Amino acid sequence: MSREGIYYAGRVLKLGSLNQQMLMGAIRSPASIKYRENAWTFTDVVESSPPGAYIYGRLSKYAPEGEVGIVDEASKSEKKMPEPNLLVASSPFIYIPEHSGVAFLGVSGSIEPWIFSRRFSQIIEKTYDNFFVDCEITFVTDLKTFSNKISALDGIFKIEARISPPNPLFGPLWKRLEEYLRGRNVDKMTIVEDAPLKHVLKTELPELVKEASEQTSERPFEPGHPVSIGDAAILMAADGYGVGRIRGKSGDETVVIKTSETTVNFTFSKTPEPYELYVRVLEIFNKIKDDRHMEHGE
C-alpha cells in the first residue's frame, strides 16, 4: 500500500465577517456537521509554536451510529456490533495564514478535493452558526497545464469568473482589477463575457497565460498595457482567488476548461508530521508567490 498520497493546494477565502482570527479559532474549536449518514469535523489539531505560522489538523468523516463486524466464536458466526462515531476517512491538512494557503490530502472515494473544500467551509460557517460568515476554498491553478489546454483552442467564445479580492497578496497581472474591487468595497464579483453567435471573443488570454506560466522569480512577465477585465478575472482565479471557466472551440467540438481542473498538487506522506508538511507547503506557496511576482497589499 502506498504511503504517499496526492495533496492539493488552494486558498481559503474569508468573506462576510469572517477574518483570520475567526478562521483559526474555528479550526481549533470546530463544530460538527451532518451530511446524510455521516458527520464531519476537524480532529488532531496542532498549531505552530509560537502560533501564527501554521495550523494543522485532519478533516475527519465519521459515522455517528457506526457498526463493526465481529466473529462470535461460540456460534462461529459473524455479527454486527454498534460502534459510535466510527471513523470512515480523514484528510490531513495544513493552513498557512501568510498565504491564506491550504494544502490537503485527497482520499479517493471518500474525500475528493471538491468534497474537502465544501465540508471544510461548512464546518467553519457552522462554528459561527452561519451568521454573516462565508468561507470558501478555491484552488491554485497549475499555469503550464492550464496554458496547454487554452492554447489548443481555435477560439474562445465565453469567459466566466467569480472572484474575491485577495488578502494579503495580489498579482501584478490583475492589480488593476483588485484595486477596482477594493475601491468599490466588493466582497464577490461575477464576470460573464459571451461573444455573439458564431463569433469569438477578442481576448489575449492564451498569450497571457502562456507568458505567465513561463515567468521565473528572476524574469517577470510585463504585458506593457493594462490587462482587460475579463482576462484579469481568469488570471486572478488561477492564482487562487476565485473560480473561472472558459468555453471555446477545438475543431467542431465545444470545449470547457475550468481553473479548478488543473490544480497545483504534490505527493507527500499520508501520515505527515505537521512541521515537515508545513515546510513542504510553505516552499510551494513561496515559489508560486515568487514566480508569479505576487506582492503584499498595503
C-alpha positions as CSV (number, residue, x, y, z in Angstrom):
1,M,0.0,0.0,0.0
2,S,1.3,3.4,-0.9
3,R,2.4,5.5,2.0
4,E,2.2,8.7,-0.1
5,G,-0.8,10.5,-1.5
6,I,-1.7,13.5,-3.6
7,Y,-2.1,16.8,-1.8
8,Y,-3.9,19.8,-3.4
9,A,-3.1,23.5,-2.9
10,G,-5.7,26.2,-2.6
11,R,-6.6,29.5,-0.9
12,V,-9.1,30.0,1.9
13,L,-11.4,32.9,1.0
14,K,-12.7,34.7,4.1
15,L,-15.9,36.6,3.3
16,G,-18.6,38.4,5.2
17,S,-17.5,39.0,8.7
18,L,-15.0,36.0,8.7
19,N,-11.4,37.1,9.4
20,Q,-8.1,35.4,10.0
21,Q,-8.6,35.2,13.8
22,M,-12.1,33.7,13.5
23,L,-10.9,31.2,10.9
24,M,-8.1,30.0,13.1
25,G,-10.4,29.8,16.1
26,A,-12.9,27.7,14.2
27,I,-10.1,25.2,13.2
28,R,-9.0,25.0,16.9
29,S,-12.6,24.5,18.3
30,P,-14.8,23.3,15.4
31,A,-18.4,22.5,15.2
32,S,-19.5,19.1,13.7
33,I,-21.8,19.0,10.7
34,K,-24.0,16.1,9.5
35,Y,-24.4,15.2,5.8
36,R,-26.5,12.2,5.1
37,E,-25.5,9.3,7.3
38,N,-22.0,10.7,8.2
39,A,-20.7,13.6,10.3
40,W,-17.6,15.7,9.8
41,T,-15.3,17.8,12.0
42,F,-11.6,18.7,12.5
43,T,-9.5,16.5,14.7
44,D,-5.9,16.2,15.9
45,V,-5.3,20.0,15.6
46,V,-1.7,21.1,16.1
47,E,-0.5,24.7,16.0
48,S,2.9,26.1,15.4
49,S,4.9,27.4,18.4
50,P,4.7,30.3,18.6
51,P,1.3,30.4,17.0
52,G,0.7,32.0,13.6
53,A,3.0,30.2,11.2
54,Y,0.6,27.3,10.6
55,I,-2.2,25.2,11.9
56,Y,-2.5,21.5,11.1
57,G,-5.4,19.2,11.5
58,R,-7.5,16.4,9.9
59,L,-10.9,16.7,8.2
60,S,-12.5,13.6,9.7
61,K,-15.5,11.8,8.3
62,Y,-17.3,9.5,10.8
63,A,-20.4,7.6,11.3
64,P,-22.3,8.6,14.5
65,E,-24.1,5.3,14.5
66,G,-21.4,3.0,13.1
67,E,-21.2,-0.7,13.2
68,V,-18.2,-3.1,13.2
69,G,-18.2,-6.8,12.3
70,I,-17.0,-9.3,14.8
71,V,-16.7,-13.1,15.0
72,D,-18.8,-14.8,17.6
73,E,-16.6,-17.9,18.4
74,A,-19.4,-19.7,20.3
75,S,-21.7,-19.7,17.3
76,K,-19.0,-19.5,14.7
77,S,-20.8,-16.7,13.0
78,E,-20.3,-13.0,12.1
79,K,-22.2,-10.4,13.9
80,K,-22.5,-6.6,13.9
81,M,-21.7,-4.6,17.0
82,P,-22.6,-0.9,17.4
83,E,-19.6,1.4,17.3
84,P,-20.5,5.1,17.9
85,N,-18.5,7.7,15.9
86,L,-16.8,5.2,13.8
87,L,-14.1,6.8,11.7
88,V,-14.7,6.5,7.9
89,A,-11.9,8.5,6.5
90,S,-9.7,11.5,7.3
91,S,-7.7,14.0,5.3
92,P,-4.7,15.8,6.9
93,F,-4.4,19.5,6.0
94,I,-2.3,22.5,6.8
95,Y,-3.3,26.1,6.7
96,I,-0.6,28.9,6.4
97,P,-2.0,32.3,7.2
98,E,0.8,34.2,5.5
99,H,-0.5,33.0,2.1
100,S,-4.2,32.3,3.1
101,G,-3.0,28.9,1.7
102,V,-4.2,25.4,2.5
103,A,-3.0,22.0,1.3
104,F,-4.8,18.8,2.0
105,L,-4.7,15.1,1.1
106,G,-7.3,13.8,-1.4
107,V,-8.8,10.5,-0.2
108,S,-10.0,8.6,-3.2
109,G,-13.7,7.5,-2.9
110,S,-14.2,9.3,0.4
111,I,-12.8,12.9,0.5
112,E,-12.2,14.1,-3.1
113,P,-10.9,17.7,-3.5
114,W,-14.3,19.3,-4.1
115,I,-15.7,17.4,-1.1
116,F,-12.9,18.6,1.2
117,S,-13.4,22.2,0.0
118,R,-17.1,22.1,0.7
119,R,-17.0,20.3,4.1
120,F,-14.1,22.4,5.4
121,S,-16.1,25.6,4.6
122,Q,-19.3,24.2,6.1
123,I,-17.6,23.4,9.3
124,I,-16.1,26.9,9.6
125,E,-19.5,28.5,8.8
126,K,-21.4,26.2,11.2
127,T,-18.9,27.1,14.0
128,Y,-20.3,30.6,13.8
129,D,-23.9,29.5,13.3
130,N,-23.7,30.6,9.7
131,F,-24.1,34.2,11.0
132,F,-22.7,36.6,8.3
133,V,-19.7,34.4,7.6
134,D,-18.8,32.8,4.3
135,C,-15.8,30.6,3.7
136,E,-14.6,29.0,0.5
137,I,-11.6,27.1,-0.7
138,T,-10.5,28.0,-4.3
139,F,-7.7,26.1,-5.9
140,V,-4.4,27.5,-7.2
141,T,-4.1,26.6,-10.9
142,D,-1.1,24.9,-12.5
143,L,-0.5,27.6,-15.2
144,K,1.6,25.4,-17.5
145,T,-1.2,22.7,-17.7
146,F,-3.8,25.5,-18.0
147,S,-1.9,27.2,-20.8
148,N,-1.6,23.9,-22.8
149,K,-5.3,23.4,-22.6
150,I,-6.2,27.0,-23.6
151,S,-3.6,27.1,-26.4
152,A,-5.2,24.1,-28.0
153,L,-8.4,26.0,-28.6
154,D,-9.2,27.5,-32.0
155,G,-11.1,30.3,-30.3
156,I,-12.8,31.4,-27.1
157,F,-16.4,32.5,-27.1
158,K,-17.2,32.7,-23.4
159,I,-15.4,33.6,-20.3
160,E,-16.9,33.3,-16.8
161,A,-15.3,34.1,-13.5
162,R,-16.3,34.6,-9.9
163,I,-13.6,36.3,-7.9
164,S,-13.0,37.9,-4.5
165,P,-10.3,40.4,-3.5
166,P,-7.3,38.7,-2.0
167,N,-5.7,39.1,1.4
168,P,-2.8,39.5,1.8
169,L,-1.3,39.1,-1.7
170,F,-2.1,40.5,-5.1
171,G,-0.8,39.7,-8.6
172,P,0.6,42.3,-10.9
173,L,-1.3,41.0,-13.9
174,W,-4.7,41.7,-12.2
175,K,-3.7,44.5,-9.9
176,R,-6.0,47.0,-11.7
177,L,-9.0,44.7,-11.1
178,E,-8.0,44.1,-7.5
179,E,-7.9,47.9,-7.0
180,Y,-11.3,48.3,-8.6
181,L,-12.8,45.7,-6.2
182,R,-11.2,47.3,-3.2
183,G,-12.3,50.8,-4.3
184,R,-15.9,49.6,-4.7
185,N,-15.8,47.6,-1.4
186,V,-16.7,44.4,-3.2
187,D,-16.7,41.0,-1.5
188,K,-17.5,38.9,-4.6
189,M,-17.8,39.7,-8.3
190,T,-19.1,37.6,-11.1
191,I,-18.0,38.4,-14.7
192,V,-19.5,36.8,-17.8
193,E,-18.3,37.7,-21.3
194,D,-20.2,36.0,-24.1
195,A,-19.5,36.5,-27.8
196,P,-22.3,36.9,-30.4
197,L,-23.4,33.7,-32.2
198,K,-20.7,32.2,-34.4
199,H,-18.1,34.8,-33.2
200,V,-15.2,34.6,-30.8
201,L,-14.1,37.0,-28.1
202,K,-11.3,39.4,-28.6
203,T,-9.1,38.1,-25.8
204,E,-5.4,37.8,-25.2
205,L,-5.9,35.1,-22.6
206,P,-3.9,32.3,-24.3
207,E,-0.9,34.5,-24.7
208,L,-1.2,36.0,-21.2
209,V,-1.5,32.6,-19.5
210,K,1.4,31.2,-21.6
211,E,3.7,34.2,-20.7
212,A,2.6,34.0,-17.0
213,S,3.4,30.3,-16.9
214,E,6.9,30.9,-18.2
215,Q,7.8,33.5,-15.5
216,T,10.5,32.9,-13.0
217,S,11.4,34.7,-9.9
218,E,14.2,36.5,-11.9
219,R,12.2,37.1,-15.0
220,P,8.7,38.7,-14.6
221,F,6.2,39.0,-17.4
222,E,5.2,42.6,-18.1
223,P,2.5,42.8,-20.8
224,G,3.2,46.5,-21.5
225,H,-0.5,47.5,-21.3
226,P,-3.4,47.0,-18.8
227,V,-4.9,43.6,-18.9
228,S,-8.6,43.6,-19.8
229,I,-11.1,42.9,-17.0
230,G,-12.3,39.5,-18.3
231,D,-8.8,38.2,-18.8
232,A,-7.6,39.6,-15.5
233,A,-10.5,37.9,-13.7
234,I,-9.4,34.5,-15.1
235,L,-5.8,35.2,-14.1
236,M,-7.0,36.2,-10.6
237,A,-9.0,33.0,-10.3
238,A,-6.0,31.0,-11.5
239,D,-3.9,32.4,-8.6
240,G,-6.5,31.0,-6.2
241,Y,-8.8,34.0,-5.6
242,G,-11.9,32.7,-7.4
243,V,-13.1,30.2,-10.0
244,G,-13.0,30.6,-13.7
245,R,-14.4,28.8,-16.8
246,I,-13.6,29.2,-20.4
247,R,-15.7,27.9,-23.3
248,G,-14.2,27.6,-26.7
249,K,-13.9,25.6,-29.9
250,S,-11.4,23.0,-31.0
251,G,-12.4,21.9,-34.5
252,D,-16.1,21.1,-34.4
253,E,-16.0,20.4,-30.7
254,T,-17.1,22.7,-27.8
255,V,-14.6,22.6,-25.0
256,V,-15.0,23.8,-21.4
257,I,-11.8,24.5,-19.4
258,K,-12.0,25.2,-15.7
259,T,-9.3,26.7,-13.5
260,S,-10.2,24.2,-10.8
261,E,-9.4,21.2,-13.1
262,T,-5.6,21.9,-13.3
263,T,-4.8,22.3,-9.6
264,V,-1.3,22.6,-8.2
265,N,-0.6,19.3,-6.5
266,F,2.2,17.3,-5.0
267,T,2.9,14.0,-3.3
268,F,3.6,13.6,0.4
269,S,3.1,11.2,3.3
270,K,-0.4,10.2,4.1
271,T,0.5,10.4,7.8
272,P,2.6,13.5,7.8
273,E,4.5,15.1,10.6
274,P,2.9,18.6,10.9
275,Y,6.1,20.6,10.7
276,E,7.5,18.7,7.8
277,L,4.3,19.2,5.9
278,Y,4.4,22.9,6.7
279,V,8.0,23.2,5.4
280,R,6.9,21.5,2.1
281,V,3.8,23.5,1.6
282,L,5.4,26.8,2.5
283,E,8.1,26.1,-0.1
284,I,5.3,25.6,-2.7
285,F,3.4,28.7,-1.9
286,N,6.6,30.8,-1.7
287,K,7.6,29.6,-5.2
288,I,4.1,30.5,-6.5
289,K,4.4,33.9,-4.9
290,D,8.0,34.5,-6.3
291,D,7.4,33.0,-9.8
292,R,4.1,35.0,-10.3
293,H,5.6,38.1,-8.7
294,M,2.8,38.4,-6.2
295,E,3.1,41.2,-3.6
296,H,1.7,42.1,-0.3
297,G,-1.0,44.7,-0.3
298,E,-0.9,47.8,1.9
